[in-house]
Amino acid sequence: MEQGRFVTTKEGEPMTMADGHGRDAGWAVSVPSFPKLLVQVGASLHATLIVDSLGRILRMDHLLASLAGWGDGASFEGRAFEEVLHRLPWLTQALRTALAGRETVCEGGTPGRRLRALVLPVFEDGGLCLGACARLSACEPERAESARHEALRRELTRTQRQYEELLNTLGAIVWEADVDFRFTFVNRQAERLLGFPFLQWIQEPDFWDAHVHPEDRAWARAYCRNATREGRPYEFEYRMVAADGRVVWLRAFVTVLGEEEHPLKLRGILVDVTEQRQARDKLEQMVSLLSATFDSITDAVLVASSNRRLIAFNKRFQRLWGLSDELLSGDPDHMKSLAFAVAQVKDPERFTARILEMYEAPEKEGVDIVELRDGRILERTTLPQWLGSTIIGRIWSYRDITAERQARAEQERAFAAEQHARERMEESFALLDTFLNNAPIGLGFFGLDLRFIRLNDALAALHGKSRHEEVGRALHELSPRVAATVEPLLRQVLDTGEPIIGFDTALEVPPTPGQLRHWRASYYPVRTTSGKLVGVGAVVVELTAERHAQAERERLLREAHEAIQIRDDFLSIASHELRTPLTPLKLHLQLLNQRCASGQPLPPQLARKALAQVDRLSGVISDMLDSSRIQAGLLALEREPLSLQELVRDVVADFRPHCPEHPLEYAECARRLVVRGDRGRLAQVLANLLENARKYSPLKGPIRVTLAPCGAEALVSVSDCGIGIPVDQQAHLFERFFRARNAPISGFGGLGLGLYICRHLVERHGGRIWVESEPGHGSTFRFTLPVED
């Protein structure tokens, strides 16, 4: 046991404070557990502060808390002493020293209140540091010399703190260790870099050895021991394993400190070079790969700079020309190095002139043939070497084509027939490709496995792909919906050997999702000349445009027929409506004329009947003119505020004489309803609805008119007990020239313009109009108008 350290034994055994000679200093406690042990040891020493090996406070009295700037009621148990005692740096430094395994005595406080602290580490018998205890006591009043020393000590402490802060802000680990690499100091960067608490570096005696990468541990340990033994500074790179398992490359700079060639301790820094190492390894790998690739090229390659100096060459170049290492060593001139090769060339002048020509035109590229005296034939290729947009040199390559030239003549004879056949086949394929790719329809060939062997762009476009993407793929891989319909047909052709001609279908395809497109497809077996079945051919014609065009033609034809029918109906109706009042008008006028000629008295009823037919004729003409103005957008309105009650009363009163055979009822609300509109046009709407109610109601059938408020609108209703309107025709009732099928013109007359004009006028006034009806039970027409406040 070391002097001045507390040592514990196993749980439950006494613990003693030894003086270094095995003598019991008189301290003994029971050890139930490590935290309790520390508290009991501190209590036996009357300790002011107790911390565990991780620097967490287990106990601290209130006087020390007050000195550290904390008020009553603050809890410190489990908190780091660095955080709690940051205002007492002299005490925190002593605690760090004690947790590193060394006792210390420190002083601090204010000039009027000086304190001395005895700080001791506590160990268990295996040598593991459990924590530290501190006991504080007041110092004697300081004398002048003591005050000076204290000032010096504070300045030293400040300087030391600045030094520590400087060390902790460095981007490297600054450390100190003994010759066995047991750390006695590390800065905070150690924890940030590798993730281990800095106290762990100091407390674990074999920390460095335990966390060096297993592959580097043996040689790094040996290297360090040799360098330390020699007492020389050294530098090396190795790997350590971080707390999270990362492998970190470190560059170590180590200085050996000692006396008379006896090393005592080590100091150094560790710099993270992981990124540089990875970049270097990658660069070395790339250079090695490029070098291997360069040497593996079958051509002889030479690279020369723009000033004709050799930059690089491969082994093939050296062997081809028989050039020695001495000739190519250093930085030789390209021309001098090739002078050795000129003697081997049949035409040296042409060989050299070609080289000079290329150097005179830096951007020029070229290929020529070089014949050697020994019968070899080389193909020489040269091109400029670019760096961005700048030419920095020239590349020369030589390929030995002797065997190729010799074999070519025999190959030309041996392959003449094959070449002819290939040309014929290529012509056939070219013809087929031309036919396929220019055909306006989809064409394709499936193998026996129903995968595309060949197809054109038109067929590939159905699946949203190019023909190159679809070759070798099955239809269900490209378009499952299409495959569900087409693949059974393809299997049928393969099974039966019979074609399927003119199969019409409508499908959705990937390029146009949600759109139904129409196709006509034919599938036929494809056989060899021997009759062997090798696949299925497909011819697909899209009929979507034709079907749409046909539908459009049919629609236009229907609309044309409808327009002709409307025109004919209109002409018939207009003729009927115009002729109906003209005939009685003519008869009445003839009677009047005869009575005038004979001097007979003129009955007033004849004039009234003639005027009634004129009014009817005038109404027909007015409806036709209003319809034309609405179509042209020329129907004008003269708006003014008006009382809707007065308007409805006037129209009802004017209408009563014209329907004596129908009871006419009117009900209105007490609230005054004022609208802004054209009085004449609104009266026209109500009069039209009343005339329709009279026209389509049986004799004595009542007609009821109501006026009521409806929110911010006024609601006008005209009800009858007439023939009613079929439900399926009510939506078309307000269309131009429309007549319900149960109200033929022969029985009721009319142009089919009245309700069309009513809807336009009501909507122009900001309202709406609708009908509620059931055949045989009468109808109720309602319209609304916005009411002014």
Secondary structure, 3 states (H helix, E strand, C coil): CCCCCEEECCCCCCEEEECCCCCECCCCECCCCHHHHHHHHHHHCCCCEEEECCCEEEEECHHHHHHCCCCCCCCCCCCEHHHHCCCCHHHHHHHHHHHCCCCEEEEEEECCEEEEEEEEEEEECCCCEEEEEEEEEECCCCCHHHHHHHHHHHHHHHHHHHHHHHHHHCCCEEEEEECCCCEEEECCHHHHHHCCCHHHHHHCCCHHHHHECHHHHHHHHHHHHHHHHHCCCEEEEEEEECCCCCEEEEEEEEEEEEECCEEEEEEEEEEECHHHHHHHHHHHHHHHHHHHHHHHCCCEEEEEECCCEEEEECHHHHHHHCCCHHHHCCCCEHHHHHHHHHCCECCHHHHHHHHHHHHHCCCCCEEEEEEECCCCEEEEEEEEEEECCEEEEEEEEEEECHHHHHHHHHHHHHCHHHHHHHHHHHHHHHHHHHHHHHCCCEEEEECCCCEEEEECHHHHHHHCCCHHHHCCCEHHHHCHHHHHHHHHHHHHHHHHCCCEEEEEEEECCCCCCCCCEEEEEEEEEEECCCCCEEEEEEEEEECHHHHHHHHHHHHHHHHHHHHHHHHHHHHHHHHHHHHHHHHHHHHHHHHHHHHHHHCCCCCHHHHHHHHHHHHHHHHHHHHHHHHHHHHHCCCCCCCEEEEHHHHHHHHHHHHHHHCCCCCEEEEECCCCCEEEECHHHHHHHHHHHHHHHHHCCCCCCCEEEEEEEECCEEEEEEECCCCCCCHHHHHHCCCCCCCCCCCCHHHHCCCCCHHHHHHHHHHHCCCCEEEEECCCCCEEEEEEEECCC
